Amino acid sequence: MTTATLPSDTGSTAQTPGHGQFALLKQRRFAPFFWTQFLGAANDNLFKFAFTVLVTYQLQIGWLPASLAGLVIGALFILPFLLFSATSGQLADKLEKRSLMVFVKRLEIGIMALAAWGFFGQHIAVLLACTFLMGLHSTLFGPVKFAYLPQHLGERELTGGNGMVEMGTFVAILLGNVAGGLIIAVPEIGAHHVGFACVGLALLGRFASHYVPPTPATDPGLVINWNPVTETWRNLKLAYGNTVVFRSVLGISWMWFFGAVFLSLFPAFARDVLHGNEQVASLLLVVFSVGIGIGSLLCEVLSRRHVEIGLVPLGAIGMSVFAIDLYFATRGLPPAEVMALGAFLSVPAHARVLIDLALLSLFAGLYSVPMYALIQMRSQPTHRARIIAANNILNALFMIASAVVAGALLQLGFTIPQMFLAVGLANAVVAFYIFMLVPEYLLRFVAWVASRLVYRFKVRGDEHIPTEGAAVLVCNHVSFVDAVLIMAASPRPIRFLMDHRIFRQPLLGGLFRLAKAIPVAPQGEDPEAYEAAFARAAQALREGELLAIFPEGGITRDGQLQAFKGGVIKILERARADGLSIPVIPMGLTNLWGSFFSRIEERHGERVAMVRPFRRGLFNRVGLNVGAQAGAEGATPDGLRERVAALLA
């Protein structure tokens, strides 16, 4: 394996062109970490499922009825997430992360050695204690796992890296469950083999962790607060301090609520609704896991290797659509005898059920991966792990709430298909609420649709767009959707300084208000509004935001680049007065003249747009070329115009 130089927390480590997320598996900064977390997740699930099968089918334990065994084991595993996530988040911020991973893997070896003894002698109390301890193992590993990635991956790699981890986790869960069920079923010696397998996986995980590269502590001076109650509250307040991050945390927790409903109901769904045996229940788990994995991997492809939160609304829509369709797909299924896997697959109506389930989970992958990446990118490095710990706490609470709500609805007489319908409708409501609270998700979704479904949009030089700090973006103005396309090219939100007349457009005006665009009127027309706009622009730069301006002052009426006005210079002068040195990034939009949103049509002597929807057909090729930062000598109207003109050549 090759050793990679670590990027800074917020820096951008560009990938070699043509290399995607799978290339990370050949690099030391990612591969040992990936296999460490993969083996840990597989071991968790092999142990838990084998133990559940043991006490459900093979042993008769008076004080642990078979009907409650799965619930008790699941609750014991989740409990440490509630008790110790806050402490584990502090440890991940304070300590060097490789050392912490190695410690956790050593702990896993000890726990699995104890579990092997429990399996050999069928000591149920010991195995229950090991369940709790493996939950503690996962609790300690969770924050360090997600805090590790931003220290080794650049912004362009973060979505792909998270997709690989999410895919690996669900594949590990699937393989662990399958292996646990198969091994424990071996007559007489199955329990012994489970013990050997658990110890073997723990040893492999420890071996993989040895090759994880050193990862410096982000807050080595942190004083540990060992009180889990007060520290949990403090972690939640840290997350709440950043609105976008906190809403993303809630969004991920909701996804776990949503997913837990389906996972918990699969056995009963297979038996009572689909009339299938245990093999059919296993098939549902396989389809769900594969769907999550594919959706997670698709995130990088669909996001052009940026953290593209525009995929989150797309994921939410798909989750609701296919959860609701799953209800309709099962309504007409006739009563039948219990079917094995072959008989189940021979029924045509079951294909729709499996397709719904696969697409539902695929869209769940599209929903969750960008949210995880956004939390990693937008959280302050010094307390990133503690925010992830807060997320783990809320995930556990939402999963517990999911079990309670599902149980209550079943007691009230809801059928399982009705449960799927209810959770699908609830997902639509929750998603709409989150997107209204954080319009950035909706804006990015609109930008994603425009740049991939309306146009064939190609971006060159987007590495010049800063991933942190204030900057001014200057661009030619060709159409009414220029701002939307620029949004699609940027990994960060952008504040636009825009002609106030565009806000009169019913749809675009509402969109730009959501984006907190700054309307500017000509000085001669409304001097007060003119000054207010530049004051707001200066405030945005002081707060470290990206500010975009179209220096031509309006949309071109002949397709030619117009003279640049002096507004951009006024912005830079105000920034210098505030003690800021602001980089200026030139941009050039290409091939938009002649599109539906450009003023190419003439009506009554006026150049107008949006009158012939298909004048250039579908999927027009358009582009954005981003240039290198302009120096102080080039930050003049004529100098910037020359730079933009060069990008259009």
Disulfide bonds with the S-S distance in Angstrom:
none
